[in-house]
């Protein structure tokens, strides 16, 4: 008698395979769009300050 909380082994394997396939499809879409130049770097460089000998450059107030 089944209680409803159990999954047959074949269904578990199919679910795991579908998860892996969807993840690989997502990665493939990212790689393809990157190769076609459709991706963009959204960092606005606000936190990238110049360095002077490896030390962060601090702007002085006027």
N, C-alpha and C positions, 0 to 999 in steps of 0.2 A: 504494500500500500504506500502510495506517495503522499507526502505532506505538503508538497508545493514549494518547499524551500530548497530542493535539490535540483541540480542541473545535470542532465546526462553528459557524459564525457565528450561526446561529439559536439554538443552545443557549446561547451566551454572552449574547445579547440577552435571552433568556427568563430567564436567571439574574439578570441585572442588573435587569430589570423586577420580578422577584419580590422582590429585596432592597429596592428602592425602595418597593414596595407594602407590605411588612411594616413598614418603618420608618414610613411614613405611617399605617398602622393603629395602630401603637404610639403615635404622637403624637396621633392621634384619640382613642384610649382615655384618654390622659392629660388631654386637653382636656375630654372628656366627664365624666370623674370629677371633675375640678376644678370644672366648672360645676355639678355636682350636689352639691358639698360633701363628696365622699368622700375628699378628700386631707387630710393633716394636716402641719403643720410639726413636725418631730421635733427641732428644736434646743431644748435645755433652758435656754438663755440663761446657761449657766455662764460663758461667756467674754465676756458682754456686761456690762461694768461701767459705772456712770454716769460721765459726764464733767463736769468743772467748767471751763467756758470752753474746751472743746475738748481739755482734758488729762484723761487717765484718772485716776479717783479711786482711790486706794489705801487699802484698809482698814488700820487700825492694830491691832496686837495688843493684847489686853487687859492 
